[in-house]
Amino acid sequence: MLRRQRTGALILGVFLLTLVFLVALGVSARRSAILENLLSTRVLTIIAIGCVLAALAWMAVIVRTYMLARPSRLAAGQQALGVGVVVVLCLVVAAPLGFGANLANSQRSLLDSLFTGGGGTAVAEAIAKPRLNILMVGSDAGPDRKGTRTDTMMVASIDTRTSRTTLFALPRNIGHAQFPPGSPMEEKFPDGFYDESDPLSGNYLLNAVYAYGLEYPALAPSGPTADPGLNLLHQTVSYMLGVQLDYYVEVNMAGFASIIDALGGLTVDVGPNRLPVGGITPSGQHVAPDYYIPAGVQNLNGEQALAFARSRTGSDDYTRMGRQRCLLQYILEQKSPADLLTNFQGVAKATTNSVATNLPQQVLPQLVSLAGNGNLTLESVSFDPNLPDPNEDDGKFNTLWPDFEYMREVVQNSINKPPPPPAATAAPNPSADPGTAPTTTKGRSGSTATTKAAPDSTESPDASQPQSLAASCN
């Protein structure tokens, strides 16, 4: 309309070409390539700068076009209206591009602050591995507790070809934890982590290894972190299970509640009975619960989800472990990348304040690609008294005097056997009656399958494999 066809055609052409390029890139690019770029701090920096420049250029076009229309010839009211329209148009342009720039910069900051693991040859070797073993630790530090206890300990063993993942859950009350031969801790505790002078002490169970490493850092290995407590726990878990731990993820459980809140909460099957929250003081005294989570399917906020995972009243550690594993399954099932983007700022803040890991940025694309390929399955093996142990007199795994050779056998059988058939018997609902613990049966190979505890429970038809966690939480 202003007879600047050449300039207008150039601007419109650049816009359309950019749009076509982005659409073609989204349609033709491999998912892994897109993930790799979105998890690259360099690419995210370019995206952020590109969004800012695009916004400035587009607003300059709007302002320049208005000036070319010679608004000085208009009446004062018309000029004010024109300026208002220009401002609105600039804001309409700036808002989405500014949001994109801010999102890219927040993602870059999160990657730089959280994923600081080393790179180079070690990362290349890790990516090429057929399996990655990640130690997942939930610490229970808080104002009502003295020191830090790692009450949630799992090893996620991930098949990098099929994304099949087996969670090996370690109860906090495992006794006589072992350490590698020749290590300072093995010399101090040749019969395992135990105090003969105080055999009932809870300061020598597996969940106290972390605190012991903090108290006696000289006895802990120097790596893989700067935290001697975590290094000592890393060492004993790796040795007891007979696997090399590639990385770790440590989550402060109070911060975990903030992450759930940032994601908009979770829908959880609490089970047939209401779940008491509170009711046991730090000293072990039983008091009236603070409140109850109603039975059945409930929408829980972060505080309630954390209470669901940690409730001890009328329950036991092993049922509690089952609920904790189910929370992981619920997050995978219910939270999509869209949820993450929509709530990214809150998730990033909560994650930065409550999560520590040595996962390198270069490994993230592979892990995210595995999680998003639609084939991710979680299976579960728990080293608790419901795990049959043929070497024990009562036929049950003894957590206070564990058979470590048998533990290593179970781990190897679980990760080397083919996945269970689709029709495998469902595992129990760990969110069932808090007073009912899941039971586990053993097949010829020694690996385990979890089945629902009931007065007339029977063995699963195929108990030679770890059971799908999704089935146990539905």
FILO-103622 format. One record per residue (C-alpha): residue number from 1; residue in three letters; z, y, x. Coordinates in pm, 1 decimal. Last residue first. Layout:
[NUM, ALA, [Z, Y, X]]
...
END
This chain:
[474, ASN, [3780.1, -4989.0, -240.7]]
[473, CYS, [3972.6, -4964.0, 88.5]]
[472, SER, [3953.4, -5324.5, 200.9]]
[471, ALA, [3582.9, -5353.2, 132.8]]
[470, ALA, [3508.8, -5047.6, 346.0]]
[469, LEU, [3711.9, -5196.3, 631.6]]
[468, SER, [3477.5, -5490.7, 659.7]]
[467, GLN, [3662.3, -5796.3, 784.7]]
[466, PRO, [3690.8, -5922.3, 1139.5]]
[465, GLN, [3511.3, -6255.2, 1159.4]]
[464, SER, [3599.9, -6624.8, 1156.4]]
[463, ALA, [3780.5, -6611.4, 822.5]]
[462, ASP, [3487.3, -6720.2, 613.2]]
[461, PRO, [3611.3, -6880.1, 293.6]]
[460, SER, [3917.7, -6653.1, 307.4]]
[459, GLU, [4248.8, -6833.4, 308.6]]
[458, THR, [4457.9, -6838.8, -2.4]]
[457, SER, [4693.1, -6593.6, -167.4]]
[456, ASP, [4918.8, -6727.9, -441.6]]
[455, PRO, [5201.6, -6475.5, -408.5]]
[454, ALA, [4957.5, -6205.0, -305.3]]
[453, ALA, [4849.3, -6039.6, 17.8]]
[452, LYS, [4485.5, -5946.3, 15.4]]
[451, THR, [4277.4, -6081.0, 301.8]]
[450, THR, [4219.4, -5958.6, 656.2]]
[449, ALA, [3981.6, -6149.4, 876.3]]
[448, THR, [4061.4, -6241.5, 1231.2]]
[447, SER, [3920.3, -6367.2, 1554.5]]
[446, GLY, [4047.4, -6697.1, 1694.4]]
[445, SER, [3706.5, -6860.3, 1710.6]]
[444, ARG, [3787.1, -7143.4, 1471.3]]
[443, GLY, [3905.3, -6906.0, 1203.7]]
[442, LYS, [4224.5, -6712.7, 1156.2]]
[441, THR, [4370.3, -6552.9, 849.3]]
[440, THR, [4528.7, -6212.8, 803.8]]
[439, THR, [4782.1, -6088.1, 555.1]]
[438, PRO, [4817.6, -5737.4, 415.7]]
[437, ALA, [5168.0, -5605.0, 352.0]]
[436, THR, [5303.4, -5550.7, 4.1]]
[435, GLY, [5589.4, -5303.4, -30.0]]
[434, PRO, [5356.4, -5006.8, -46.7]]
[433, ASP, [5179.1, -5165.6, -346.1]]
[432, ALA, [4811.9, -5123.2, -269.5]]
[431, SER, [4679.7, -4859.1, -32.9]]
[430, PRO, [4589.7, -5120.5, 224.9]]
[429, ASN, [4347.8, -5266.0, -30.9]]
[428, PRO, [4301.5, -5613.8, 96.5]]
[427, ALA, [3991.6, -5743.2, 269.4]]
[426, ALA, [3694.9, -5849.8, 65.3]]
[425, THR, [3560.8, -6201.2, 103.5]]
[424, ALA, [3229.1, -6208.7, 285.5]]
[423, ALA, [2922.4, -6177.5, 62.8]]
[422, PRO, [2740.9, -5941.3, 299.0]]
[421, PRO, [2767.7, -6194.2, 583.8]]
[420, PRO, [3012.4, -6114.9, 864.7]]
[419, PRO, [2871.3, -5951.3, 1179.2]]
[418, PRO, [2770.5, -6175.4, 1470.1]]
[417, LYS, [3045.3, -6276.8, 1715.4]]
[416, ASN, [3086.3, -6101.4, 2049.5]]
[415, ILE, [3312.0, -5814.3, 1940.8]]
[414, SER, [3560.6, -6023.5, 1746.5]]
[413, ASN, [3568.4, -6320.0, 1982.2]]
[412, GLN, [3634.4, -6093.0, 2279.1]]
[411, VAL, [3915.4, -5906.8, 2104.0]]
[410, VAL, [4079.7, -6223.7, 1972.0]]
[409, GLU, [4075.5, -6381.6, 2318.7]]
[408, ARG, [4228.7, -6068.7, 2472.3]]
[407, MET, [4510.0, -6080.1, 2217.4]]
[406, TYR, [4559.9, -6451.9, 2285.3]]
[405, GLU, [4607.5, -6381.8, 2653.7]]
[404, PHE, [4854.4, -6110.5, 2558.6]]
[403, ASP, [5077.2, -6341.9, 2355.2]]
[402, PRO, [5309.6, -6074.0, 2224.4]]
[401, TRP, [5689.7, -6091.8, 2249.5]]
[400, LEU, [5803.8, -5815.1, 2012.2]]
[399, THR, [5480.2, -5820.8, 1812.9]]
[398, ASN, [5489.9, -6195.3, 1755.5]]
[397, PHE, [5164.9, -6318.0, 1601.6]]
[396, LYS, [5238.2, -6584.7, 1342.9]]
[395, GLY, [5219.3, -6965.1, 1363.4]]
[394, ASP, [5597.1, -7005.4, 1322.4]]
[393, ASP, [5631.9, -7174.4, 1660.6]]
[392, GLU, [5383.3, -6936.3, 1825.7]]
[391, ASN, [5079.1, -7054.4, 2022.6]]
[390, PRO, [4866.2, -7096.2, 1711.0]]
[389, ASP, [4885.3, -6719.5, 1645.2]]
[388, PRO, [4800.5, -6615.5, 1291.3]]
[387, LEU, [4768.6, -6238.6, 1243.7]]
[386, ASN, [4999.5, -6134.1, 961.8]]
[385, PRO, [5268.2, -6060.8, 1221.8]]
[384, ASP, [5062.7, -5765.0, 1352.0]]
[383, PHE, [4772.8, -5721.4, 1590.8]]
[382, SER, [4531.5, -5567.0, 1341.6]]
[381, VAL, [4159.7, -5639.5, 1338.7]]
[380, SER, [3932.0, -5410.7, 1138.9]]
[379, GLU, [3567.1, -5364.5, 1067.8]]
[378, LEU, [3388.9, -5033.3, 1021.0]]
[377, THR, [3020.5, -5033.9, 937.3]]
[376, LEU, [2765.3, -4770.4, 1031.0]]
[375, ASN, [2418.0, -4864.8, 912.0]]
[374, GLY, [2316.9, -4535.3, 748.6]]
[373, ASN, [2193.2, -4386.4, 1075.4]]
[372, GLY, [2446.4, -4104.7, 1064.0]]
[371, ALA, [2733.6, -4249.1, 1264.1]]
[370, LEU, [2500.2, -4391.7, 1527.0]]
[369, SER, [2322.4, -4057.3, 1562.1]]
[368, VAL, [2656.9, -3881.5, 1593.6]]
[367, LEU, [2758.5, -4118.2, 1874.1]]
[366, GLN, [2428.8, -4081.5, 2060.3]]
[365, PRO, [2421.9, -3704.4, 2021.5]]
[364, LEU, [2785.2, -3678.0, 2139.9]]
[363, VAL, [2744.5, -3853.5, 2475.0]]
[362, GLN, [2607.4, -3547.1, 2655.6]]
[361, GLN, [2895.3, -3331.0, 2534.8]]
[360, PRO, [3136.9, -3543.1, 2734.2]]
[359, LEU, [3416.9, -3726.3, 2548.4]]
[358, ASN, [3742.1, -3647.6, 2728.5]]
[357, THR, [3930.5, -3575.6, 2408.1]]
[356, ALA, [4197.5, -3350.8, 2259.6]]
[355, VAL, [4231.8, -3271.1, 1890.2]]
[354, SER, [4484.7, -3050.5, 1707.0]]
[353, ASN, [4411.8, -2684.3, 1772.8]]
[352, THR, [4037.8, -2716.0, 1837.2]]
[351, THR, [3998.5, -2943.5, 1536.0]]
[350, ALA, [4176.3, -2708.1, 1296.4]]
[349, LYS, [3969.5, -2409.6, 1412.1]]
[348, ALA, [3641.7, -2601.3, 1403.7]]
[347, VAL, [3714.9, -2748.8, 1061.3]]
[346, GLY, [3801.7, -2406.0, 919.8]]
[345, GLN, [3486.6, -2246.9, 1059.8]]
[344, PHE, [3268.1, -2540.4, 959.1]]
[343, ASN, [3360.1, -2557.4, 593.0]]
[342, THR, [3008.8, -2548.8, 449.1]]
[341, LEU, [2863.4, -2701.1, 764.2]]
[340, LEU, [3102.8, -2997.7, 760.4]]
[339, ASP, [3056.3, -3057.3, 389.9]]
[338, ALA, [2678.3, -3051.6, 438.9]]
[337, PRO, [2713.8, -3301.3, 726.8]]
[336, SER, [2864.5, -3540.2, 468.7]]
[335, LYS, [3227.2, -3621.1, 391.6]]
[334, GLN, [3305.1, -3889.5, 135.6]]
[333, GLU, [3226.7, -4223.9, 296.0]]
[332, LEU, [3309.8, -4142.9, 657.4]]
[331, ILE, [3626.7, -3956.2, 557.9]]
[330, TYR, [3735.3, -4239.4, 327.9]]
[329, GLN, [3685.2, -4495.2, 605.1]]
[328, LEU, [3902.1, -4299.7, 847.9]]
[327, LEU, [4168.1, -4266.0, 578.3]]
[326, CYS, [4149.5, -4641.1, 526.9]]
[325, ARG, [4254.1, -4702.3, 884.9]]
[324, GLN, [4567.8, -4497.6, 827.3]]
[323, ARG, [4644.9, -4683.9, 505.2]]
[322, GLY, [4622.5, -5015.3, 689.0]]
[321, MET, [4856.6, -4889.7, 959.5]]
[320, ARG, [5108.0, -4799.7, 689.0]]
[319, THR, [5087.0, -5151.1, 550.8]]
[318, TYR, [5166.2, -5273.8, 902.0]]
[317, ASP, [5453.6, -5034.6, 962.7]]
[316, ASP, [5637.4, -5136.3, 647.6]]
[315, SER, [5678.3, -4993.3, 299.9]]
[314, GLY, [5953.7, -4906.6, 52.7]]
[313, THR, [5990.6, -4566.0, 216.3]]
[312, ARG, [5765.9, -4540.2, 522.5]]
[311, SER, [5493.7, -4295.7, 411.0]]
[310, ARG, [5280.9, -4195.3, 711.1]]
[309, ALA, [4920.2, -4234.9, 594.1]]
[308, PHE, [4978.5, -4119.7, 236.3]]
[307, ALA, [5196.3, -3836.4, 370.3]]
[306, LEU, [4902.9, -3724.5, 586.9]]
[305, ALA, [4675.0, -3732.9, 283.1]]
[304, GLN, [4934.4, -3535.1, 85.5]]
[303, GLU, [4958.5, -3264.1, 351.4]]
[302, GLY, [4580.9, -3246.3, 385.3]]
[301, ASN, [4505.9, -3225.2, 14.3]]
[300, LEU, [4476.9, -3536.3, -197.7]]
[299, ASN, [4247.2, -3610.4, -492.3]]
[298, GLN, [4396.4, -3919.1, -652.0]]
[297, VAL, [4275.2, -4266.0, -754.9]]
[296, GLY, [4565.7, -4473.7, -880.4]]
[295, ALA, [4939.6, -4417.6, -847.1]]
[294, PRO, [5094.7, -4072.1, -831.1]]
[293, ILE, [5205.1, -3929.0, -493.9]]
[292, TYR, [5581.9, -3897.0, -518.3]]
[291, TYR, [5821.6, -3619.2, -416.9]]
[290, ASP, [6084.7, -3533.3, -157.2]]
[289, PRO, [6210.7, -3890.4, -163.1]]
[288, ALA, [6587.3, -3940.8, -221.9]]
[287, VAL, [6768.6, -4042.6, 96.6]]
[286, HIS, [6763.3, -4343.0, 327.4]]
[285, GLN, [6907.9, -4282.6, 674.6]]
[284, GLY, [6680.8, -4376.8, 964.2]]
[283, SER, [6794.9, -4102.1, 1204.6]]
[282, PRO, [6468.8, -3908.9, 1149.0]]
[281, THR, [6552.9, -3911.6, 774.3]]
[280, ILE, [6394.1, -4158.4, 532.7]]
[279, GLY, [6306.8, -4064.5, 173.7]]
[278, GLY, [5996.2, -3863.3, 251.7]]
[277, VAL, [5692.1, -3902.3, 30.4]]
[276, PRO, [5716.7, -4190.5, -213.9]]
[275, LEU, [5390.3, -4358.3, -320.9]]
[274, ARG, [5329.2, -4429.4, -688.6]]
[273, ASN, [5239.9, -4788.3, -765.4]]
[272, PRO, [4906.8, -4952.7, -845.1]]
[271, GLY, [4728.3, -4820.9, -537.0]]
[270, VAL, [4688.0, -4478.2, -375.4]]
[269, ASP, [4311.6, -4490.3, -403.7]]
[268, VAL, [4215.8, -4174.5, -215.1]]
[267, THR, [3979.1, -3885.2, -284.9]]
[266, LEU, [4001.1, -3653.2, 14.3]]
[265, GLY, [4059.6, -3282.0, 70.3]]
[264, GLY, [3818.5, -2989.0, 105.6]]
[263, LEU, [3702.5, -3048.5, 461.8]]
[262, ALA, [3927.8, -2770.5, 592.4]]
[261, ASP, [4223.1, -2929.6, 414.4]]
[260, ILE, [4150.4, -3265.0, 580.9]]
[259, ILE, [4130.4, -3090.4, 919.7]]
[258, SER, [4460.5, -2913.5, 855.0]]
[257, ALA, [4626.9, -3247.5, 776.1]]
[256, PHE, [4500.9, -3384.0, 1108.2]]
[255, GLY, [4678.4, -3094.7, 1277.4]]
[254, ALA, [5010.9, -3242.5, 1169.6]]
[253, MET, [4891.5, -3577.7, 1304.5]]
[252, ASN, [4813.8, -3436.4, 1649.1]]
[251, VAL, [4494.9, -3618.5, 1737.3]]
[250, GLU, [4408.2, -3778.4, 2070.9]]
[249, VAL, [4055.1, -3907.7, 2130.0]]
[248, TYR, [3993.9, -4127.7, 2434.4]]
[247, TYR, [3698.8, -4236.8, 2642.4]]
[246, ASP, [3546.5, -4535.8, 2820.4]]
[245, LEU, [3826.9, -4786.1, 2778.6]]
[244, GLN, [3747.1, -5102.0, 2970.8]]
[243, VAL, [3851.4, -5406.2, 2774.4]]
[242, GLY, [4110.2, -5680.4, 2829.1]]
[241, LEU, [4319.6, -5589.8, 2526.5]]
[240, MET, [4651.3, -5574.2, 2715.8]]
[239, TYR, [4495.4, -5414.1, 3024.5]]
[238, SER, [4313.7, -5136.1, 2839.5]]
[237, VAL, [4616.1, -5066.4, 2621.1]]
[236, THR, [4844.5, -5053.6, 2928.9]]
[235, GLN, [4629.4, -4810.4, 3126.7]]
[234, HIS, [4544.6, -4573.1, 2840.9]]
[233, LEU, [4913.6, -4551.2, 2750.7]]
[232, LEU, [4992.9, -4457.2, 3110.7]]
[231, ASN, [4712.0, -4201.0, 3122.5]]
[230, LEU, [4824.9, -4050.9, 2791.8]]
[229, GLY, [5174.3, -3997.4, 2927.3]]
[228, PRO, [5046.0, -3866.9, 3260.4]]
[227, ASP, [4837.7, -3593.0, 3088.8]]
[226, ALA, [4578.1, -3453.1, 3333.2]]
[225, THR, [4330.4, -3705.7, 3203.5]]
[224, PRO, [4150.1, -4023.0, 3317.9]]
[223, GLY, [4340.5, -4041.7, 3539.3]]
[222, SER, [4618.5, -4010.0, 3796.6]]
[221, PRO, [4789.4, -4335.9, 3701.1]]
[220, ALA, [5146.1, -4314.4, 3570.9]]
[219, LEU, [5456.6, -4406.9, 3768.7]]
[218, ALA, [5483.2, -4062.3, 3933.6]]
[217, PRO, [5471.2, -3903.9, 3586.3]]
[216, TYR, [5817.4, -4037.7, 3494.8]]
[215, GLU, [5924.4, -3843.4, 3183.7]]
[214, LEU, [5570.4, -3782.3, 3062.2]]
[213, GLY, [5478.2, -4144.9, 3128.0]]
[212, TYR, [5786.4, -4257.7, 2936.7]]
[211, ALA, [5686.6, -4040.3, 2639.0]]
[210, TYR, [5344.5, -4206.8, 2622.1]]
[209, VAL, [5490.0, -4554.9, 2661.2]]
[208, ALA, [5725.8, -4494.1, 2365.6]]
[207, ASN, [5476.6, -4607.6, 2098.4]]
[206, LEU, [5444.7, -4941.0, 2278.6]]
[205, LEU, [5814.6, -5020.4, 2250.4]]
[204, TYR, [6067.3, -4943.5, 2521.2]]
[203, ASN, [6252.1, -4645.8, 2374.9]]
[202, GLY, [6314.7, -4836.0, 2053.6]]
[201, SER, [6616.6, -4997.4, 2215.2]]
[200, LEU, [6713.1, -5337.4, 2080.3]]
[199, PRO, [6721.4, -5506.0, 2422.7]]
[198, ASP, [6944.9, -5237.3, 2577.3]]
[197, SER, [7051.8, -5365.3, 2919.6]]
[196, GLU, [6741.2, -5581.2, 2944.2]]
[195, ASP, [6513.3, -5277.4, 2902.0]]
[194, TYR, [6153.1, -5371.3, 2833.1]]
[193, PHE, [5796.1, -5269.2, 2921.4]]
[192, GLY, [5669.0, -5600.9, 3053.6]]
[191, ASP, [5814.8, -5881.5, 3259.2]]
[190, PRO, [5725.6, -5719.7, 3593.6]]
[189, PHE, [5858.5, -5381.6, 3469.6]]
[188, LYS, [5909.6, -5164.6, 3780.9]]
[187, GLU, [5638.6, -5339.7, 3982.3]]
[186, GLU, [5409.7, -5347.9, 3680.6]]
[185, MET, [5473.3, -4976.4, 3626.3]]
[184, PRO, [5378.5, -4891.1, 3985.1]]
[183, SER, [5050.5, -5086.4, 3950.9]]
[182, GLY, [5001.8, -5399.5, 4157.7]]
[181, PRO, [4913.0, -5618.7, 3862.5]]
[180, PRO, [4790.6, -5416.0, 3564.6]]
[179, PHE, [5054.7, -5316.3, 3306.7]]
[178, GLN, [5203.2, -5512.6, 3019.5]]
[177, ALA, [5372.8, -5398.8, 2701.5]]
[176, HIS, [5694.2, -5597.2, 2652.7]]
[175, GLY, [5721.2, -5497.7, 2287.3]]
[174, ILE, [5467.6, -5399.5, 2024.4]]
[173, ASN, [5653.8, -5177.5, 1776.5]]
[172, ARG, [5385.7, -4905.6, 1741.3]]
[171, PRO, [5142.5, -5156.0, 1598.6]]
[170, LEU, [4804.7, -5178.4, 1773.7]]
[169, ALA, [4494.2, -5160.7, 1557.3]]
[168, PHE, [4165.8, -5291.7, 1697.1]]
[167, LEU, [3891.8, -5110.6, 1505.8]]
[166, THR, [3553.0, -5281.1, 1521.0]]
[165, THR, [3237.5, -5071.4, 1499.1]]
[164, ARG, [2886.3, -5187.6, 1413.9]]
[163, SER, [2658.0, -4900.5, 1524.2]]
[162, THR, [2372.9, -5156.7, 1572.4]]
[161, ARG, [2258.7, -5076.6, 1925.2]]
[160, THR, [2557.7, -4879.6, 2058.1]]
[159, ASP, [2804.1, -5145.3, 1940.7]]
[158, ILE, [3123.2, -4944.3, 1908.8]]
[157, SER, [3472.3, -5072.0, 1996.5]]
[156, ALA, [3723.8, -4835.6, 1837.4]]
[155, VAL, [4066.4, -4887.8, 1992.0]]
[154, MET, [4359.3, -4792.9, 1776.1]]
[153, MET, [4701.6, -4639.5, 1824.9]]
[152, THR, [4896.0, -4448.2, 1558.9]]
[151, ASP, [5268.3, -4396.8, 1620.8]]
[150, THR, [5217.1, -4225.3, 1954.2]]
[149, ARG, [5563.2, -4077.5, 1993.0]]
[148, THR, [5630.8, -3726.8, 2124.2]]
[147, GLY, [5970.6, -3582.7, 2205.7]]
[146, LYS, [6259.0, -3540.5, 1965.8]]
[145, ARG, [6128.8, -3529.5, 1610.3]]
[144, ASP, [6190.5, -3306.4, 1309.2]]
[143, PRO, [6003.6, -3010.2, 1459.4]]
[142, GLY, [5696.3, -3224.5, 1519.7]]
[141, ALA, [5520.1, -3465.5, 1753.3]]
[140, ASP, [5378.3, -3769.7, 1579.4]]
[139, SER, [5080.9, -3841.1, 1802.0]]
[138, GLY, [4771.3, -4015.3, 1671.4]]
[137, VAL, [4577.6, -4194.4, 1942.8]]
[136, MET, [4221.0, -4325.6, 1936.7]]
[135, LEU, [4109.3, -4514.5, 2247.9]]
[134, ILE, [3729.7, -4536.4, 2258.8]]
[133, ASN, [3535.8, -4841.8, 2371.7]]
[132, LEU, [3159.6, -4796.8, 2401.6]]
[131, ARG, [2935.1, -5099.3, 2383.2]]
[130, PRO, [2580.5, -5188.6, 2494.7]]
[129, LYS, [2612.8, -4929.5, 2773.5]]
[128, ALA, [2317.6, -4700.1, 2843.5]]
[127, ILE, [2494.5, -4389.7, 2714.2]]
[126, ALA, [2794.3, -4467.4, 2935.4]]
[125, GLU, [2577.1, -4509.1, 3245.7]]
[124, ALA, [2408.3, -4174.1, 3187.6]]
[123, VAL, [2748.4, -4013.2, 3132.0]]
[122, ALA, [2887.6, -4151.1, 3458.4]]
[121, THR, [2574.5, -4044.3, 3648.2]]
[120, GLY, [2609.6, -3676.1, 3563.7]]
[119, GLY, [2858.1, -3534.9, 3316.4]]
[118, GLY, [3230.2, -3473.5, 3304.7]]
[117, GLY, [3432.8, -3439.5, 2987.8]]
[116, THR, [3484.3, -3092.4, 2841.5]]
[115, PHE, [3420.8, -3170.0, 2477.9]]
[114, LEU, [3679.7, -2954.4, 2301.5]]
[113, SER, [3646.9, -2596.9, 2428.7]]
[112, ASP, [3276.5, -2591.2, 2514.8]]
[111, LEU, [3170.4, -2790.4, 2209.0]]
[110, LEU, [3382.4, -2576.7, 1977.1]]
[109, SER, [3250.0, -2254.0, 2128.8]]
[108, ARG, [2889.4, -2370.9, 2086.6]]
[107, GLN, [2952.2, -2468.8, 1725.7]]
[106, SER, [3110.1, -2128.6, 1660.4]]
[105, ASN, [2809.9, -1957.3, 1821.5]]
[104, ALA, [2565.2, -2156.3, 1609.4]]
[103, LEU, [2762.6, -2078.2, 1292.9]]
[102, ASN, [2784.1, -1707.7, 1378.8]]
[101, ALA, [2410.8, -1687.3, 1445.1]]
[100, GLY, [2329.5, -1872.3, 1122.6]]
[99, PHE, [2566.1, -1651.6, 921.7]]
[98, GLY, [2406.0, -1342.1, 1074.5]]
[97, LEU, [2064.4, -1476.4, 981.8]]
[96, PRO, [2178.4, -1543.6, 626.6]]
[95, ALA, [2350.5, -1202.8, 584.4]]
[94, ALA, [2115.8, -982.1, 786.4]]
[93, VAL, [1812.6, -1014.4, 561.5]]
[92, VAL, [1994.1, -947.2, 234.5]]
[91, LEU, [2191.3, -673.1, 412.9]]
[90, CYS, [1871.7, -505.3, 526.9]]
[89, LEU, [1727.5, -523.4, 174.9]]
[88, VAL, [2044.9, -370.1, 30.8]]
[87, VAL, [2039.3, -88.6, 285.1]]
[86, VAL, [1671.9, -15.0, 216.2]]
[85, VAL, [1733.2, -10.5, -159.5]]
[84, GLY, [2021.7, 233.7, -113.6]]
[83, VAL, [1809.7, 457.6, 109.6]]
[82, GLY, [1541.4, 462.1, -158.9]]
[81, LEU, [1791.0, 551.1, -431.2]]
[80, ALA, [1928.1, 833.3, -217.8]]
[79, GLN, [1574.0, 956.7, -157.3]]
[78, GLN, [1498.7, 940.0, -529.1]]
[77, GLY, [1808.3, 1145.9, -608.8]]
[76, ALA, [1718.5, 1406.5, -345.0]]
[75, ALA, [1362.6, 1440.1, -472.8]]
[74, LEU, [1088.3, 1276.6, -272.8]]
[73, ARG, [872.1, 1444.7, -7.7]]
[72, SER, [1119.7, 1345.2, 263.4]]
[71, PRO, [1061.0, 978.2, 168.4]]
[70, ARG, [743.9, 977.3, 376.0]]
[69, ALA, [635.8, 617.6, 295.3]]
[68, LEU, [617.5, 556.9, 669.8]]
[67, MET, [995.5, 599.8, 684.8]]
[66, TYR, [1043.9, 321.2, 431.6]]
[65, THR, [818.8, 88.8, 627.2]]
[64, ARG, [1006.8, 165.4, 947.6]]
[63, VAL, [1341.3, 85.5, 784.0]]
[62, ILE, [1218.1, -249.3, 648.9]]
[61, VAL, [1039.7, -343.3, 971.5]]
[60, ALA, [1348.7, -253.0, 1176.0]]
[59, MET, [1557.5, -474.6, 944.7]]
[58, TRP, [1324.9, -767.5, 1022.4]]
[57, ALA, [1340.9, -705.1, 1396.1]]
[56, LEU, [1720.7, -679.0, 1395.9]]
[55, ALA, [1759.4, -996.7, 1191.1]]
[54, ALA, [1512.8, -1187.3, 1410.0]]
[53, LEU, [1692.5, -1068.8, 1723.2]]
[52, VAL, [2031.0, -1184.7, 1587.8]]
[51, CYS, [1894.7, -1520.3, 1474.9]]
[50, GLY, [1722.8, -1575.8, 1811.1]]
[49, ILE, [2042.3, -1495.8, 2000.5]]
[48, ALA, [2233.8, -1755.4, 1798.3]]
[47, ILE, [1954.5, -2012.9, 1829.3]]
[46, ILE, [1929.1, -1958.0, 2205.8]]
[45, THR, [2305.9, -2003.0, 2242.8]]
[44, LEU, [2288.8, -2318.4, 2031.7]]
[43, VAL, [2012.1, -2454.4, 2255.3]]
[42, ARG, [2223.9, -2397.0, 2566.3]]
[41, THR, [2536.8, -2540.9, 2403.3]]
[40, SER, [2348.8, -2859.6, 2319.0]]
[39, LEU, [2481.5, -3049.1, 2016.6]]
[38, LEU, [2218.9, -2906.5, 1780.5]]
[37, ASN, [1951.9, -2994.8, 2034.9]]
[36, GLU, [2061.7, -3356.0, 2073.1]]
[35, LEU, [2097.7, -3388.7, 1699.8]]
[34, ILE, [1741.3, -3269.0, 1643.3]]
[33, ALA, [1610.4, -3507.4, 1910.2]]
[32, SER, [1803.1, -3800.1, 1762.1]]
[31, ARG, [1662.1, -3726.3, 1419.1]]
[30, ARG, [1309.2, -3735.8, 1555.4]]
[29, ALA, [1107.6, -3423.8, 1495.5]]
[28, SER, [819.4, -3438.0, 1249.2]]
[27, VAL, [957.5, -3292.9, 927.3]]
[26, GLY, [1206.0, -3041.5, 1067.9]]
[25, LEU, [964.1, -2926.6, 1336.5]]
[24, ALA, [683.7, -2888.1, 1084.6]]
[23, VAL, [907.4, -2675.2, 861.0]]
[22, LEU, [1021.1, -2461.6, 1154.7]]
[21, PHE, [664.3, -2410.4, 1279.3]]
[20, VAL, [534.5, -2323.2, 932.4]]
[19, LEU, [806.4, -2059.7, 890.8]]
[18, THR, [739.6, -1911.2, 1234.2]]
[17, LEU, [366.9, -1898.7, 1161.0]]
[16, LEU, [434.1, -1732.2, 825.2]]
[15, PHE, [658.0, -1463.6, 977.6]]
[14, VAL, [422.7, -1391.8, 1268.2]]
[13, GLY, [128.8, -1365.5, 1028.5]]
[12, LEU, [318.4, -1131.6, 793.6]]
[11, ILE, [402.6, -898.6, 1081.4]]
[10, LEU, [47.9, -902.9, 1219.1]]
[9, ALA, [-105.9, -860.7, 872.4]]
[8, GLY, [122.5, -564.9, 802.6]]
[7, THR, [28.9, -397.9, 1131.0]]
[6, ARG, [-341.7, -442.6, 1062.8]]
[5, GLN, [-312.8, -349.2, 696.2]]
[4, ARG, [-130.8, -19.0, 753.2]]
[3, ARG, [-279.9, 133.1, 438.8]]
[2, LEU, [59.2, 232.0, 294.2]]
[1, MET, [0.0, 0.0, 0.0]]
END
